[in-house]
Amino acid sequence: MALHAVEALATTGEEYDAILLLQPTAPLRQVHDIEGAIARLVETGADSVISVTPAGAAHPFYAYRLDHDRALPFLAVPAGMRRQDFPKAFIRNGAIYLVQTSVLRRTGGLSGNDVRAYVMPPERSVNIDEPFDWLLAELLMGSPPTVE
């Protein structure tokens, strides 16, 4: 989709250094988040930037995979490691994807080999995929929640 847009614009003579994808399912990002991601791309010389948020309770060391009904650790946690000593982990929040146009053309994707993170707080990182996410976004935006 993004590559098609870039190619269609190029046929009219419009060329851009980078493409910014802002998914509507992440409505809590703010202008300064977008500006911060652009600044990160420019300052670092990276080929792409994605927005992330701290993983918190979704840390990979807490994850399990299911083998039928048997819960098996998704990752091996080093023996004796306290959860307070886990390395910081981040997850994509879906709010910002910024990629150099040349990388998009070369790979067809929204990230290259030098991906930098723009860290956003959890309260601006709701990605609406499920009804619960919608409810959470309404609560954070100060709207009365709609429950059906």
N, CA, C and O atoms as a GROMACS GRO file, in nm:
protein
  592
    1MET      N    1   0.082  -0.118   0.000
    1MET     CA    2   0.000   0.000   0.000
    1MET      C    3   0.088   0.126   0.000
    1MET      O    4   0.067   0.215  -0.083
    2ALA      N    5   0.184   0.135   0.091
    2ALA     CA    6   0.271   0.253   0.096
    2ALA      C    7   0.358   0.262  -0.029
    2ALA      O    8   0.378   0.370  -0.084
    3LEU      N    9   0.408   0.148  -0.074
    3LEU     CA   10   0.491   0.148  -0.194
    3LEU      C   11   0.409   0.192  -0.315
    3LEU      O   12   0.458   0.267  -0.399
    4HIS      N   13   0.287   0.146  -0.324
    4HIS     CA   14   0.199   0.186  -0.434
    4HIS      C   15   0.179   0.338  -0.433
    4HIS      O   16   0.182   0.402  -0.538
    5ALA      N   17   0.158   0.395  -0.314
    5ALA     CA   18   0.138   0.540  -0.302
    5ALA      C   19   0.263   0.615  -0.347
    5ALA      O   20   0.253   0.715  -0.418
    6VAL      N   21   0.380   0.568  -0.306
    6VAL     CA   22   0.506   0.632  -0.345
    6VAL      C   23   0.523   0.628  -0.497
    6VAL      O   24   0.560   0.727  -0.559
    7GLU      N   25   0.497   0.513  -0.555
    7GLU     CA   26   0.513   0.498  -0.700
    7GLU      C   27   0.411   0.582  -0.775
    7GLU      O   28   0.444   0.641  -0.878
    8ALA      N   29   0.288   0.589  -0.726
    8ALA     CA   30   0.185   0.671  -0.791
    8ALA      C   31   0.222   0.819  -0.784
    8ALA      O   32   0.204   0.891  -0.882
    9LEU      N   33   0.273   0.865  -0.671
    9LEU     CA   34   0.316   1.004  -0.658
    9LEU      C   35   0.434   1.034  -0.749
    9LEU      O   36   0.443   1.142  -0.805
   10ALA      N   37   0.524   0.938  -0.763
   10ALA     CA   38   0.642   0.957  -0.849
   10ALA      C   39   0.602   0.980  -0.993
   10ALA      O   40   0.670   1.054  -1.065
   11THR      N   41   0.493   0.919  -1.039
   11THR     CA   42   0.448   0.940  -1.177
   11THR      C   43   0.401   1.082  -1.201
   11THR      O   44   0.394   1.127  -1.316
   12THR      N   45   0.369   1.154  -1.094
   12THR     CA   46   0.328   1.294  -1.107
   12THR      C   47   0.443   1.389  -1.076
   12THR      O   48   0.425   1.511  -1.073
   13GLY      N   49   0.562   1.332  -1.053
   13GLY     CA   50   0.680   1.414  -1.026
   13GLY      C   51   0.702   1.443  -0.879
   13GLY      O   52   0.795   1.517  -0.845
   14GLU      N   53   0.621   1.388  -0.791
   14GLU     CA   54   0.638   1.412  -0.648
   14GLU      C   55   0.728   1.305  -0.588
   14GLU      O   56   0.699   1.186  -0.598
   15GLU      N   57   0.838   1.348  -0.527
   15GLU     CA   58   0.933   1.257  -0.463
   15GLU      C   59   0.953   1.301  -0.318
   15GLU      O   60   0.957   1.421  -0.289
   16TYR      N   61   0.965   1.205  -0.229
   16TYR     CA   62   0.982   1.234  -0.087
   16TYR      C   63   1.099   1.153  -0.032
   16TYR      O   64   1.126   1.043  -0.078
   17ASP      N   65   1.167   1.210   0.068
   17ASP     CA   66   1.279   1.142   0.130
   17ASP      C   67   1.233   1.025   0.218
   17ASP      O   68   1.301   0.923   0.227
   18ALA      N   69   1.118   1.043   0.282
   18ALA     CA   70   1.068   0.941   0.375
   18ALA      C   71   0.916   0.936   0.369
   18ALA      O   72   0.850   1.029   0.325
   19ILE      N   73   0.865   0.823   0.416
   19ILE     CA   74   0.721   0.802   0.422
   19ILE      C   75   0.684   0.777   0.568
   19ILE      O   76   0.750   0.701   0.639
   20LEU      N   77   0.577   0.841   0.610
   20LEU     CA   78   0.528   0.828   0.747
   20LEU      C   79   0.391   0.762   0.742
   20LEU      O   80   0.299   0.814   0.680
   21LEU      N   81   0.379   0.647   0.809
   21LEU     CA   82   0.251   0.578   0.817
   21LEU      C   83   0.195   0.596   0.957
   21LEU      O   84   0.258   0.559   1.056
   22LEU      N   85   0.074   0.652   0.964
   22LEU     CA   86   0.006   0.674   1.091
   22LEU      C   87  -0.124   0.594   1.087
   22LEU      O   88  -0.222   0.635   1.024
   23GLN      N   89  -0.124   0.480   1.153
   23GLN     CA   90  -0.242   0.395   1.152
   23GLN      C   91  -0.354   0.456   1.236
   23GLN      O   92  -0.329   0.506   1.346
   24PRO      N   93  -0.477   0.453   1.186
   24PRO     CA   94  -0.588   0.509   1.263
   24PRO      C   95  -0.622   0.429   1.387
   24PRO      O   96  -0.697   0.476   1.472
   25THR      N   97  -0.569   0.310   1.400
   25THR     CA   98  -0.595   0.227   1.518
   25THR      C   99  -0.512   0.271   1.639
   25THR      O  100  -0.523   0.211   1.746
   26ALA      N  101  -0.430   0.373   1.622
   26ALA     CA  102  -0.349   0.426   1.732
   26ALA      C  103  -0.382   0.575   1.750
   26ALA      O  104  -0.300   0.660   1.717
   27PRO      N  105  -0.501   0.606   1.801
   27PRO     CA  106  -0.548   0.745   1.802
   27PRO      C  107  -0.490   0.833   1.912
   27PRO      O  108  -0.519   0.953   1.913
   28LEU      N  109  -0.409   0.780   2.002
   28LEU     CA  110  -0.364   0.861   2.115
   28LEU      C  111  -0.226   0.923   2.095
   28LEU      O  112  -0.178   0.996   2.181
   29ARG      N  113  -0.161   0.894   1.980
   29ARG     CA  114  -0.032   0.959   1.955
   29ARG      C  115  -0.056   1.109   1.941
   29ARG      O  116  -0.165   1.153   1.905
   30GLN      N  117   0.047   1.186   1.970
   30GLN     CA  118   0.036   1.331   1.964
   30GLN      C  119   0.135   1.387   1.862
   30GLN      O  120   0.225   1.318   1.816
   31VAL      N  121   0.116   1.514   1.829
   31VAL     CA  122   0.202   1.579   1.730
   31VAL      C  123   0.348   1.568   1.771
   31VAL      O  124   0.434   1.543   1.687
   32HIS      N  125   0.377   1.587   1.900
   32HIS     CA  126   0.518   1.582   1.939
   32HIS      C  127   0.576   1.440   1.926
   32HIS      O  128   0.698   1.426   1.917
   33ASP      N  129   0.492   1.336   1.926
   33ASP     CA  130   0.542   1.201   1.901
   33ASP      C  131   0.588   1.190   1.755
   33ASP      O  132   0.694   1.134   1.727
   34ILE      N  133   0.509   1.242   1.665
   34ILE     CA  134   0.544   1.240   1.523
   34ILE      C  135   0.671   1.320   1.499
   34ILE      O  136   0.763   1.275   1.431
   35GLU      N  137   0.676   1.440   1.557
   35GLU     CA  138   0.795   1.524   1.542
   35GLU      C  139   0.918   1.456   1.602
   35GLU      O  140   1.027   1.465   1.546
   36GLY      N  141   0.900   1.388   1.715
   36GLY     CA  142   1.012   1.317   1.778
   36GLY      C  143   1.063   1.203   1.693
   36GLY      O  144   1.184   1.180   1.685
   37ALA      N  145   0.973   1.131   1.628
   37ALA     CA  146   1.014   1.021   1.540
   37ALA      C  147   1.090   1.074   1.420
   37ALA      O  148   1.192   1.017   1.379
   38ILE      N  149   1.042   1.183   1.362
   38ILE     CA  150   1.112   1.245   1.248
   38ILE      C  151   1.250   1.292   1.291
   38ILE      O  152   1.348   1.271   1.220
   39ALA      N  153   1.259   1.356   1.407
   39ALA     CA  154   1.388   1.402   1.458
   39ALA      C  155   1.483   1.283   1.478
   39ALA      O  156   1.601   1.293   1.447
   40ARG      N  157   1.432   1.171   1.530
   40ARG     CA  158   1.516   1.052   1.550
   40ARG      C  159   1.572   1.003   1.418
   40ARG      O  160   1.689   0.966   1.411
   41LEU      N  161   1.490   1.001   1.312
   41LEU     CA  162   1.536   0.957   1.179
   41LEU      C  163   1.647   1.048   1.129
   41LEU      O  164   1.750   1.002   1.081
   42VAL      N  165   1.625   1.178   1.139
   42VAL     CA  166   1.720   1.276   1.088
   42VAL      C  167   1.849   1.275   1.170
   42VAL      O  168   1.959   1.271   1.114
   43GLU      N  169   1.838   1.278   1.302
   43GLU     CA  170   1.956   1.287   1.389
   43GLU      C  171   2.044   1.164   1.384
   43GLU      O  172   2.166   1.174   1.395
   44THR      N  173   1.983   1.046   1.368
   44THR     CA  174   2.061   0.923   1.374
   44THR      C  175   2.108   0.876   1.237
   44THR      O  176   2.201   0.795   1.228
   45GLY      N  177   2.045   0.925   1.131
   45GLY     CA  178   2.076   0.875   0.998
   45GLY      C  179   2.022   0.734   0.975
   45GLY      O  180   2.062   0.668   0.879
   46ALA      N  181   1.933   0.689   1.061
   46ALA     CA  182   1.873   0.556   1.048
   46ALA      C  183   1.791   0.548   0.919
   46ALA      O  184   1.760   0.650   0.858
   47ASP      N  185   1.757   0.427   0.880
   47ASP     CA  186   1.673   0.414   0.762
   47ASP      C  187   1.525   0.401   0.797
   47ASP      O  188   1.440   0.410   0.709
   48SER      N  189   1.495   0.380   0.926
   48SER     CA  190   1.355   0.370   0.967
   48SER      C  191   1.342   0.391   1.117
   48SER      O  192   1.437   0.373   1.193
   49VAL      N  193   1.221   0.430   1.158
   49VAL     CA  194   1.189   0.450   1.299
   49VAL      C  195   1.051   0.389   1.323
   49VAL      O  196   0.959   0.407   1.243
   50ILE      N  197   1.038   0.316   1.433
   50ILE     CA  198   0.907   0.266   1.474
   50ILE      C  199   0.881   0.312   1.617
   50ILE      O  200   0.974   0.331   1.695
   51SER      N  201   0.754   0.330   1.649
   51SER     CA  202   0.719   0.367   1.786
   51SER      C  203   0.700   0.240   1.869
   51SER      O  204   0.644   0.141   1.823
   52VAL      N  205   0.748   0.249   1.991
   52VAL     CA  206   0.741   0.136   2.085
   52VAL      C  207   0.696   0.189   2.221
   52VAL      O  208   0.698   0.309   2.247
   53THR      N  209   0.658   0.096   2.306
   53THR     CA  210   0.622   0.129   2.444
   53THR      C  211   0.681   0.021   2.534
   53THR      O  212   0.700  -0.092   2.489
   54PRO      N  213   0.710   0.053   2.660
   54PRO     CA  214   0.763  -0.050   2.749
   54PRO      C  215   0.669  -0.171   2.755
   54PRO      O  216   0.547  -0.156   2.760
   55ALA      N  217   0.727  -0.290   2.755
   55ALA     CA  218   0.648  -0.412   2.753
   55ALA      C  219   0.575  -0.437   2.885
   55ALA      O  220   0.469  -0.499   2.886
   56GLY      N  221   0.631  -0.390   2.995
   56GLY     CA  222   0.565  -0.410   3.124
   56GLY      C  223   0.536  -0.557   3.151
   56GLY      O  224   0.626  -0.641   3.141
   57ALA      N  225   0.411  -0.587   3.184
   57ALA     CA  226   0.372  -0.724   3.216
   57ALA      C  227   0.374  -0.814   3.093
   57ALA      O  228   0.361  -0.936   3.106
   58ALA      N  229   0.390  -0.756   2.973
   58ALA     CA  230   0.399  -0.836   2.850
   58ALA      C  231   0.544  -0.868   2.817
   58ALA      O  232   0.575  -0.904   2.703
   59HIS      N  233   0.634  -0.857   2.913
   59HIS     CA  234   0.775  -0.888   2.893
   59HIS      C  235   0.790  -1.030   2.839
   59HIS      O  236   0.720  -1.120   2.886
   60PRO      N  237   0.876  -1.052   2.742
   60PRO     CA  238   0.890  -1.186   2.684
   60PRO      C  239   0.927  -1.294   2.785
   60PRO      O  240   0.896  -1.411   2.764
   61PHE      N  241   0.993  -1.258   2.895
   61PHE     CA  242   1.026  -1.358   2.996
   61PHE      C  243   0.902  -1.409   3.068
   61PHE      O  244   0.906  -1.515   3.132
   62TYR      N  245   0.790  -1.336   3.061
   62TYR     CA  246   0.664  -1.380   3.121
   62TYR      C  247   0.581  -1.466   3.025
   62TYR      O  248   0.481  -1.524   3.066
   63ALA      N  249   0.622  -1.473   2.898
   63ALA     CA  250   0.539  -1.537   2.796
   63ALA      C  251   0.554  -1.689   2.799
   63ALA      O  252   0.660  -1.744   2.830
   64TYR      N  253   0.444  -1.754   2.766
   64TYR     CA  254   0.440  -1.899   2.753
   64TYR      C  255   0.382  -1.936   2.618
   64TYR      O  256   0.302  -1.862   2.561
   65ARG      N  257   0.422  -2.050   2.568
   65ARG     CA  258   0.359  -2.107   2.450
   65ARG      C  259   0.285  -2.231   2.497
   65ARG      O  260   0.321  -2.293   2.596
   66LEU      N  261   0.181  -2.265   2.425
   66LEU     CA  262   0.102  -2.381   2.465
   66LEU      C  263   0.130  -2.497   2.372
   66LEU      O  264   0.123  -2.484   2.250
   67ASP      N  265   0.162  -2.610   2.431
   67ASP     CA  266   0.176  -2.736   2.359
   67ASP      C  267   0.056  -2.819   2.404
   67ASP      O  268   0.060  -2.888   2.505
   68HIS      N  269  -0.050  -2.810   2.326
   68HIS     CA  270  -0.182  -2.860   2.365
   68HIS      C  271  -0.224  -2.780   2.487
   68HIS      O  272  -0.248  -2.660   2.474
   69ASP      N  273  -0.234  -2.840   2.605
   69ASP     CA  274  -0.272  -2.761   2.723
   69ASP      C  275  -0.154  -2.741   2.818
   69ASP      O  276  -0.172  -2.693   2.930
   70ARG      N  277  -0.036  -2.777   2.774
   70ARG     CA  278   0.084  -2.765   2.858
   70ARG      C  279   0.150  -2.629   2.834
   70ARG      O  280   0.181  -2.595   2.720
   71ALA      N  281   0.171  -2.553   2.941
   71ALA     CA  282   0.235  -2.421   2.932
   71ALA      C  283   0.386  -2.438   2.940
   71ALA      O  284   0.440  -2.488   3.038
   72LEU      N  285   0.453  -2.394   2.833
   72LEU     CA  286   0.599  -2.402   2.827
   72LEU      C  287   0.656  -2.262   2.813
   72LEU      O  288   0.601  -2.182   2.737
   73PRO      N  289   0.764  -2.230   2.884
   73PRO     CA  290   0.822  -2.096   2.871
   73PRO      C  291   0.856  -2.066   2.726
   73PRO      O  292   0.913  -2.149   2.656
   74PHE      N  293   0.820  -1.947   2.682
   74PHE     CA  294   0.850  -1.905   2.546
   74PHE      C  295   0.999  -1.880   2.531
   74PHE      O  296   1.059  -1.913   2.429
   75LEU      N  297   1.059  -1.821   2.634
   75LEU     CA  298   1.203  -1.796   2.638
   75LEU      C  299   1.258  -1.852   2.768
   75LEU      O  300   1.188  -1.855   2.869
   76ALA      N  301   1.382  -1.895   2.765
   76ALA     CA  302   1.446  -1.943   2.887
   76ALA      C  303   1.492  -1.823   2.970
   76ALA      O  304   1.571  -1.741   2.923
   77VAL      N  305   1.444  -1.815   3.092
   77VAL     CA  306   1.488  -1.709   3.183
   77VAL      C  307   1.612  -1.760   3.255
   77VAL      O  308   1.611  -1.870   3.311
   78PRO      N  309   1.719  -1.682   3.255
   78PRO     CA  310   1.839  -1.727   3.326
   78PRO      C  311   1.808  -1.765   3.470
   78PRO      O  312   1.736  -1.694   3.541
   79ALA      N  313   1.861  -1.878   3.513
   79ALA     CA  314   1.835  -1.930   3.647
   79ALA      C  315   1.865  -1.826   3.753
   79ALA      O  316   1.970  -1.762   3.751
   80GLY      N  317   1.772  -1.809   3.843
   80GLY     CA  318   1.790  -1.719   3.956
   80GLY      C  319   1.770  -1.572   3.925
   80GLY      O  320   1.787  -1.488   4.013
   81MET      N  321   1.735  -1.537   3.802
   81MET     CA  322   1.718  -1.396   3.767
   81MET      C  323   1.587  -1.343   3.826
   81MET      O  324   1.480  -1.399   3.802
   82ARG      N  325   1.597  -1.236   3.903
   82ARG     CA  326   1.478  -1.173   3.958
   82ARG      C  327   1.411  -1.089   3.851
   82ARG      O  328   1.479  -1.036   3.762
   83ARG      N  329   1.279  -1.077   3.856
   83ARG     CA  330   1.209  -1.001   3.753
   83ARG      C  331   1.254  -0.855   3.751
   83ARG      O  332   1.249  -0.791   3.646
   84GLN      N  333   1.299  -0.802   3.865
   84GLN     CA  334   1.348  -0.664   3.869
   84GLN      C  335   1.476  -0.649   3.787
   84GLN      O  336   1.512  -0.537   3.748
   85ASP      N  337   1.545  -0.761   3.761
   85ASP     CA  338   1.670  -0.757   3.685
   85ASP      C  339   1.651  -0.793   3.538
   85ASP      O  340   1.749  -0.797   3.463
   86PHE      N  341   1.528  -0.818   3.495
   86PHE     CA  342   1.504  -0.847   3.353
   86PHE      C  343   1.553  -0.729   3.270
   86PHE      O  344   1.540  -0.614   3.314
   87PRO      N  345   1.608  -0.754   3.153
   87PRO     CA  346   1.644  -0.642   3.065
   87PRO      C  347   1.516  -0.570   3.022
   87PRO      O  348   1.410  -0.631   3.010
   88LYS      N  349   1.527  -0.440   3.000
   88LYS     CA  350   1.410  -0.365   2.956
   88LYS      C  351   1.365  -0.419   2.821
   88LYS      O  352   1.446  -0.445   2.732
   89ALA      N  353   1.235  -0.434   2.807
   89ALA     CA  354   1.178  -0.484   2.681
   89ALA      C  355   1.073  -0.387   2.633
   89ALA      O  356   1.005  -0.322   2.713
   90PHE      N  357   1.060  -0.377   2.502
   90PHE     CA  358   0.964  -0.285   2.441
   90PHE      C  359   0.887  -0.360   2.334
   90PHE      O  360   0.938  -0.455   2.274
   91ILE      N  361   0.764  -0.315   2.310
   91ILE     CA  362   0.683  -0.373   2.204
   91ILE      C  363   0.637  -0.262   2.110
   91ILE      O  364   0.619  -0.147   2.152
   92ARG      N  365   0.619  -0.296   1.983
   92ARG     CA  366   0.565  -0.198   1.888
   92ARG      C  367   0.426  -0.160   1.934
   92ARG      O  368   0.349  -0.244   1.980
   93ASN      N  369   0.394  -0.032   1.920
   93ASN     CA  370   0.260   0.012   1.958
   93ASN      C  371   0.174   0.047   1.837
   93ASN      O  372   0.056   0.079   1.853
   94GLY      N  373   0.229   0.041   1.718
   94GLY     CA  374   0.152   0.064   1.596
   94GLY      C  375   0.120   0.209   1.566
   94GLY      O  376   0.045   0.237   1.471
   95ALA      N  377   0.174   0.302   1.643
   95ALA     CA  378   0.138   0.443   1.625
   95ALA      C  379   0.216   0.511   1.512
   95ALA      O  380   0.160   0.594   1.440
   96ILE      N  381   0.345   0.476   1.496
   96ILE     CA  382   0.430   0.548   1.401
   96ILE      C  383   0.522   0.450   1.329
   96ILE      O  384   0.594   0.371   1.391
   97TYR      N  385   0.519   0.457   1.198
   97TYR     CA  386   0.615   0.386   1.113
   97TYR      C  387   0.672   0.491   1.018
   97TYR      O  388   0.598   0.553   0.942
   98LEU      N  389   0.801   0.510   1.022
   98LEU     CA  390   0.868   0.610   0.940
   98LEU      C  391   0.984   0.542   0.869
   98LEU      O  392   1.069   0.480   0.933
   99VAL      N  393   0.987   0.552   0.737
   99VAL     CA  394   1.089   0.481   0.661
   99VAL      C  395   1.138   0.568   0.546
   99VAL      O  396   1.060   0.638   0.482
  100GLN      N  397   1.268   0.561   0.520
  100GLN     CA  398   1.321   0.630   0.403
  100GLN      C  399   1.260   0.568   0.277
  100GLN      O  400   1.246   0.446   0.267
  101THR      N  401   1.226   0.653   0.183
  101THR     CA  402   1.162   0.606   0.060
  101THR      C  403   1.249   0.505  -0.013
  101THR      O  404   1.197   0.408  -0.069
  102SER      N  405   1.380   0.526  -0.012
  102SER     CA  406   1.469   0.431  -0.081
  102SER      C  407   1.460   0.291  -0.020
  102SER      O  408   1.469   0.192  -0.093
  103VAL      N  409   1.443   0.283   0.112
  103VAL     CA  410   1.431   0.154   0.179
  103VAL      C  411   1.297   0.089   0.144
  103VAL      O  412   1.291  -0.031   0.117
  104LEU      N  413   1.192   0.168   0.143
  104LEU     CA  414   1.061   0.116   0.105
  104LEU      C  415   1.066   0.059  -0.037
  104LEU      O  416   1.012  -0.048  -0.063
  105ARG      N  417   1.128   0.131  -0.126
  105ARG     CA  418   1.138   0.083  -0.265
  105ARG      C  419   1.223  -0.044  -0.275
  105ARG      O  420   1.191  -0.135  -0.352
  106ARG      N  421   1.330  -0.049  -0.198
  106ARG     CA  422   1.421  -0.164  -0.206
  106ARG      C  423   1.362  -0.289  -0.141
  106ARG      O  424   1.376  -0.399  -0.194
  107THR      N  425   1.296  -0.272  -0.025
  107THR     CA  426   1.250  -0.388   0.051
  107THR      C  427   1.100  -0.413   0.039
  107THR      O  428   1.053  -0.525   0.061
  108GLY      N  429   1.025  -0.309   0.004
  108GLY     CA  430   0.880  -0.322   0.002
  108GLY      C  431   0.818  -0.318   0.141
  108GLY      O  432   0.697  -0.331   0.156
  109GLY      N  433   0.902  -0.298   0.243
  109GLY     CA  434   0.854  -0.296   0.381
  109GLY      C  435   0.878  -0.163   0.449
  109GLY      O  436   0.940  -0.073   0.392
  110LEU      N  437   0.828  -0.152   0.572
  110LEU     CA  438   0.834  -0.027   0.646
  110LEU      C  439   0.953  -0.018   0.741
  110LEU      O  440   0.960   0.073   0.824
  111SER      N  441   1.047  -0.111   0.729
  111SER     CA  442   1.168  -0.101   0.810
  111SER      C  443   1.286  -0.156   0.732
  111SER      O  444   1.272  -0.244   0.646
  112GLY      N  445   1.401  -0.103   0.764
  112GLY     CA  446   1.523  -0.145   0.698
  112GLY      C  447   1.614  -0.219   0.793
  112GLY      O  448   1.568  -0.289   0.883
  113ASN      N  449   1.745  -0.203   0.773
  113ASN     CA  450   1.844  -0.269   0.858
  113ASN      C  451   1.880  -0.188   0.982
  113ASN      O  452   1.927  -0.244   1.081
  114ASP      N  453   1.857  -0.057   0.976
  114ASP     CA  454   1.890   0.031   1.088
  114ASP      C  455   1.760   0.093   1.140
  114ASP      O  456   1.727   0.207   1.107
  115VAL      N  457   1.689   0.017   1.222
  115VAL     CA  458   1.561   0.060   1.276
  115VAL      C  459   1.585   0.121   1.413
  115VAL      O  460   1.645   0.057   1.500
  116ARG      N  461   1.538   0.243   1.433
  116ARG     CA  462   1.551   0.308   1.563
  116ARG      C  463   1.414   0.314   1.628
  116ARG      O  464   1.311   0.315   1.560
  117ALA      N  465   1.413   0.319   1.759
  117ALA     CA  466   1.289   0.322   1.836
  117ALA      C  467   1.257   0.462   1.881
  117ALA      O  468   1.344   0.538   1.924
  118TYR      N  469   1.130   0.496   1.872
  118TYR     CA  470   1.079   0.616   1.935
  118TYR      C  471   0.989   0.566   2.046
  118TYR      O  472   0.885   0.506   2.020
  119VAL      N  473   1.029   0.589   2.172
  119VAL     CA  474   0.958   0.534   2.287
  119VAL      C  475   0.842   0.626   2.326
  119VAL      O  476   0.860   0.746   2.346
  120MET      N  477   0.725   0.566   2.337
  120MET     CA  478   0.604   0.638   2.379
  120MET      C  479   0.553   0.575   2.509
  120MET      O  480   0.570   0.455   2.530
  121PRO      N  481   0.491   0.654   2.594
  121PRO     CA  482   0.438   0.599   2.720
  121PRO      C  483   0.313   0.514   2.694
  121PRO      O  484   0.245   0.532   2.592
  122PRO      N  485   0.283   0.422   2.784
  122PRO     CA  486   0.166   0.335   2.766
  122PRO      C  487   0.035   0.410   2.745
  122PRO      O  488  -0.051   0.364   2.669
  123GLU      N  489   0.018   0.524   2.810
  123GLU     CA  490  -0.110   0.596   2.799
  123GLU      C  491  -0.134   0.656   2.661
  123GLU      O  492  -0.245   0.699   2.631
  124ARG      N  493  -0.031   0.659   2.576
  124ARG     CA  494  -0.049   0.704   2.437
  124ARG      C  495  -0.025   0.590   2.339
  124ARG      O  496  -0.012   0.613   2.218
  125SER      N  497  -0.018   0.467   2.390
  125SER     CA  498   0.020   0.353   2.308
  125SER      C  499  -0.092   0.251   2.288
  125SER      O  500  -0.064   0.136   2.254
  126VAL      N  501  -0.215   0.291   2.307
  126VAL     CA  502  -0.326   0.199   2.284
  126VAL      C  503  -0.340   0.176   2.133
  126VAL      O  504  -0.352   0.271   2.056
  127ASN      N  505  -0.338   0.051   2.094
  127ASN     CA  506  -0.356   0.012   1.954
  127ASN      C  507  -0.488  -0.065   1.948
  127ASN      O  508  -0.499  -0.175   2.002
  128ILE      N  509  -0.587  -0.009   1.883
  128ILE     CA  510  -0.722  -0.066   1.886
  128ILE      C  511  -0.733  -0.183   1.790
  128ILE      O  512  -0.742  -0.166   1.668
  129ASP      N  513  -0.733  -0.302   1.848
  129ASP     CA  514  -0.752  -0.425   1.772
  129ASP      C  515  -0.874  -0.503   1.821
  129ASP      O  516  -0.931  -0.582   1.746
  130GLU      N  517  -0.913  -0.480   1.944
  130GLU     CA  518  -1.021  -0.556   2.008
  130GLU      C  519  -1.117  -0.458   2.077
  130GLU      O  520  -1.079  -0.343   2.103
  131PRO      N  521  -1.239  -0.501   2.107
  131PRO     CA  522  -1.333  -0.412   2.177
  131PRO      C  523  -1.278  -0.355   2.308
  131PRO      O  524  -1.306  -0.240   2.342
  132PHE      N  525  -1.199  -0.433   2.381
  132PHE     CA  526  -1.140  -0.383   2.506
  132PHE      C  527  -1.048  -0.264   2.478
  132PHE      O  528  -1.045  -0.169   2.556
  133ASP      N  529  -0.973  -0.270   2.368
  133ASP     CA  530  -0.882  -0.160   2.333
  133ASP      C  531  -0.962  -0.032   2.308
  133ASP      O  532  -0.919   0.076   2.346
  134TRP      N  533  -1.077  -0.045   2.243
  134TRP     CA  534  -1.165   0.070   2.216
  134TRP      C  535  -1.210   0.131   2.349
  134TRP      O  536  -1.207   0.252   2.367
  135LEU      N  537  -1.252   0.046   2.441
  135LEU     CA  538  -1.295   0.091   2.573
  135LEU      C  539  -1.182   0.164   2.644
  135LEU      O  540  -1.203   0.270   2.703
  136LEU      N  541  -1.063   0.108   2.640
  136LEU     CA  542  -0.947   0.171   2.705
  136LEU      C  543  -0.916   0.306   2.642
  136LEU      O  544  -0.888   0.402   2.714
  137ALA      N  545  -0.921   0.315   2.510
  137ALA     CA  546  -0.896   0.442   2.442
  137ALA      C  547  -1.000   0.546   2.483
  137ALA      O  548  -0.965   0.662   2.508
  138GLU      N  549  -1.126   0.507   2.490
  138GLU     CA  550  -1.230   0.601   2.533
  138GLU      C  551  -1.203   0.651   2.674
  138GLU      O  552  -1.217   0.770   2.702
  139LEU      N  553  -1.165   0.560   2.762
  139LEU     CA  554  -1.136   0.600   2.900
  139LEU      C  555  -1.018   0.698   2.906
  139LEU      O  556  -1.024   0.798   2.978
  140LEU      N  557  -0.913   0.670   2.831
  140LEU     CA  558  -0.796   0.756   2.831
  140LEU      C  559  -0.823   0.892   2.766
  140LEU      O  560  -0.759   0.991   2.801
  141MET      N  561  -0.918   0.896   2.673
  141MET     CA  562  -0.953   1.021   2.607
  141MET      C  563  -1.056   1.100   2.687
  141MET      O  564  -1.093   1.212   2.650
  142GLY      N  565  -1.103   1.041   2.798
  142GLY     CA  566  -1.200   1.112   2.881
  142GLY      C  567  -1.343   1.101   2.831
  142GLY      O  568  -1.430   1.174   2.878
  143SER      N  569  -1.368   1.011   2.738
  143SER     CA  570  -1.504   0.992   2.688
  143SER      C  571  -1.574   0.888   2.774
  143SER      O  572  -1.511   0.797   2.828
  144PRO      N  573  -1.706   0.902   2.787
  144PRO     CA  574  -1.775   0.796   2.860
  144PRO      C  575  -1.767   0.667   2.780
  144PRO      O  576  -1.798   0.667   2.660
  145PRO      N  577  -1.726   0.557   2.842
  145PRO     CA  578  -1.712   0.432   2.769
  145PRO      C  579  -1.845   0.379   2.720
  145PRO      O  580  -1.947   0.391   2.788
  146THR      N  581  -1.843   0.320   2.602
  146THR     CA  582  -1.963   0.258   2.546
  146THR      C  583  -1.946   0.108   2.556
  146THR      O  584  -1.854   0.050   2.499
  147VAL      N  585  -2.035   0.046   2.629
  147VAL     CA  586  -2.030  -0.099   2.646
  147VAL      C  587  -2.153  -0.157   2.580
  147VAL      O  588  -2.266  -0.115   2.606
  148GLU      N  589  -2.131  -0.254   2.493
  148GLU     CA  590  -2.244  -0.315   2.423
  148GLU      C  591  -2.261  -0.457   2.465
  148GLU      O  592  -2.351  -0.526   2.417
   0.00000   0.00000   0.00000
